[in-house]
């Protein structure tokens, strides 16, 4: 639940797996056994992890929105959301039992 302030998420990820030597392979042209070369091009996954985390959070926020304002069409979803926002603007609601 949020009051409209930014959502702050802390996440973790496992380290990038690394082998410090090449793996056994086959040259597809000559069909002879070869060892692959050791190459490491992605020394940091922080930029990729941030994109993944942002999208995972977006899916979860969208799921919560859909659960709250579900409908068979976007017209129904907009109507449900509009009714909710209209009621929220009128808060605090008066208790009919106290009248």
N, C-alpha and C positions, 0 to 999 in steps of 0.2 A: 504494500500500500504506500502511496506517496501523496504528499499534499501539493504536488506541482513543482517541487524543487527537483533539481537534477538527481538522477539515480546514480549512486556510487557503487561500483562492483569491484571486489578484489578477486583475482583469479590466480590459479597456478597452472603450470604445465610441466610435463616431464621433460628432462633434458633431451636434446637431439642425440639420437644414437650415432655413434662414431666407431668405425673400425680403422685402426691405424695401419692397415695393410690391404692390398688388393685381394680380391676373392678369385677362386678358380673359375675360369670361364672357357668359352670356345670361340675361336675365330670362325664366323659363319661363312666366310669365303673359302678358307682352306680346310675347314673342319678339324683343325689341330687345336690341342689344348693350349691355353694361354692363361696367364694371370692378369686380371684387370688392374688398371692403374688406380692408385689411391688419389682421389680428388675430393676436396671439400670446398663447396662454393657458398653454402649457407652457414656462415659462422654465427649468425644470430637469427633467432626466429621471433624476436620481439615484434617486429612490424607485422609479420604474418599472424602471430598470436593475437594482436590487438584487433585485426580485422575479423578473425574468427570469433573472438569474445564479443565484439560489438554486435555481430549478427546473431549469435546465440541469445544474447540479452534481448535483441529486437524480436526474435521469435517468441520468447517467453512473455514479453510485454504484449505482443499481438495475441497470444493465446489467452492471457488474462482478460484482455479487452473483448475478445470473442466470447469467452465464457460469461462475461457480465452483460454484453449487449448482443447476444446471438439473434439470428434471424435467418430466414430462407433467402433473403436478397439484401443487397446493400441499402435499398430503400427502407427495409425494416430495421436494419442496423442503425442507420442514420436517425430514424424515428425514435428508437430506443435510447440512443445516445442523447438526442435532443431533449427528450422527456426527462432524462436523468439530470442534464445540465440545467434545465428550467427549474426542477425541484431543488437542486443544489443552490441556485441563486436565491431561492426563497427561504433558506435556512436562517434561523432556527424555525422549524415547524412548530406550530402550536399544538398542544396535546388536546384532542377533542374531549377526552375524559375530564380535563380540568376546567372546562367551560361551564 
